[in-house]
């Protein structure tokens, strides 16, 4: 199996583009793929999405629901919404209210059983005003430390 390190790679496997910097790649079945612990990577992305100060995009909401292994019915029922509403959020036909988005983020933190300090940090960082803005859908940039495979947000 061939290996290489790539300066930048746009990864679209989670439903939205993520720019990876300094990521190891391996050739499998004639195709280059990222060489990361995908469970660790998905958890990192989930925590990043929950803590970002801008609104979630439709694709990010879908990723969160799928990460939680929930159907649109199950996800909607958690927040007293119909599966139709969840489908409309994920297809961009309906906006999610800032209050509900904040509640979803807090639910995920609770699901991950994070420490109280992380709840407080999110509460202090987010505002309903910020969540009222239009989601940008810009590409998130993550750096991978090749020696430890630690992920970091690249600024």
C-alpha positions in Angstrom: 0.0 0.0 0.0 1.4 3.4 -1.0 1.4 6.3 1.4 1.9 10.1 1.0 1.3 13.3 2.8 -0.8 16.0 1.1 -0.6 19.7 1.8 -4.3 20.3 1.3 -7.2 18.0 0.5 -10.9 18.8 0.3 -12.8 16.0 2.1 -16.5 15.8 1.2 -17.3 12.5 2.9 -19.4 14.0 5.7 -21.8 15.8 3.4 -20.0 19.2 3.3 -16.5 20.2 2.3 -13.7 20.3 4.9 -10.2 21.4 3.9 -7.6 19.2 5.5 -4.1 20.5 5.8 -1.0 18.2 6.1 -3.0 15.0 6.0 -1.7 11.5 5.4 -3.1 9.7 2.4 -3.0 6.0 1.4 -3.8 4.4 -1.9 -6.6 1.8 -1.7 -8.0 0.0 -4.7 -6.2 2.5 -6.9 -7.7 5.6 -5.2 -6.1 8.0 -2.7 -8.0 8.3 0.5 -7.4 10.1 3.8 -5.6 8.0 6.4 -7.4 9.1 9.6 -9.3 7.4 12.4 -12.7 8.3 11.0 -14.5 7.9 14.4 -12.1 10.4 16.0 -12.4 12.7 12.9 -16.2 12.7 13.0 -16.3 13.4 16.7 -13.8 16.3 16.2 -16.0 17.7 13.4 -19.1 17.3 15.6 -17.5 19.2 18.5 -16.3 21.9 16.1 -19.8 22.4 14.6 -21.4 22.6 18.0 -19.0 25.3 19.1 -18.7 27.4 16.0 -20.3 30.8 16.4 -22.0 31.0 13.1 -25.3 29.2 12.2 -25.3 25.6 11.1 -25.9 24.9 7.5 -28.4 22.4 6.2 -25.7 19.9 5.5 -24.1 20.3 9.0 -27.6 19.7 10.6 -27.9 16.5 8.5 -24.4 15.4 9.7 -25.3 16.0 13.3 -28.6 14.0 13.0 -26.8 11.1 11.2 -23.9 11.2 13.7 -26.5 10.7 16.5 -27.9 7.7 14.4 -31.4 9.2 14.3 -34.1 9.2 11.7 -35.8 12.5 10.9 -38.7 11.3 13.0 -36.6 10.6 16.0 -34.6 13.8 15.7 -37.7 15.9 15.3 -39.5 14.4 18.2 -36.6 15.4 20.5 -37.4 19.0 19.8 -41.1 18.7 19.4 -40.9 19.0 15.6 -42.2 16.8 12.8 -40.0 14.8 10.5 -41.2 17.1 7.7 -39.7 20.1 9.5 -36.4 18.2 9.9 -36.4 17.3 6.2 -37.1 20.9 5.3 -34.2 22.1 7.4 -31.9 19.6 5.8 -33.1 20.5 2.3 -32.8 24.2 2.9 -36.5 24.9 2.4 -37.1 26.0 6.0 -34.9 27.9 8.4 -34.3 26.7 11.8 -34.9 29.2 14.6 -31.9 30.4 16.5 -33.4 29.3 19.8 -34.0 25.7 18.5 -30.5 25.6 17.0 -29.0 26.5 20.4 -31.1 23.8 22.0 -29.9 21.3 19.4 -26.3 22.2 20.2 -26.9 21.9 23.9 -28.6 18.5 23.4 -25.5 17.2 21.5 -23.2 18.4 24.3 -25.4 16.6 26.8 -25.4 13.5 24.5 -21.6 13.6 24.5 -21.6 13.9 28.3 -19.3 16.9 28.3 -18.2 18.7 31.4 -20.2 21.6 32.7 -17.5 24.1 31.6 -18.1 23.2 28.0 -21.8 24.0 28.4 -21.0 27.4 29.9 -18.4 28.2 27.2 -20.9 27.5 24.5 -23.5 29.6 26.2 -21.1 32.5 26.6 -19.8 32.3 23.0 -23.1 32.0 21.2 -25.8 34.6 20.9 -29.2 34.3 19.3 -28.2 37.3 17.2 -25.2 35.4 15.7 -27.4 32.3 15.1 -29.9 34.6 13.3 -27.4 35.3 10.5 -27.6 33.4 7.3 -25.3 30.3 7.3 -22.3 30.9 5.0 -21.5 27.3 4.1 -17.8 28.2 3.8 -15.3 25.4 3.8 -14.0 24.6 7.3 -10.2 24.2 7.5 -8.7 21.5 9.8 -5.0 20.8 10.3 -3.8 17.3 11.0 -0.6 16.8 13.0 1.0 14.0 11.1 3.0 12.7 14.1 0.1 12.5 16.6 -2.8 12.5 14.2 -4.3 15.3 16.4 -6.8 17.5 14.7 -6.8 21.3 15.0 -8.8 24.1 13.6 -6.5 25.9 11.2 -6.8 29.7 11.3 
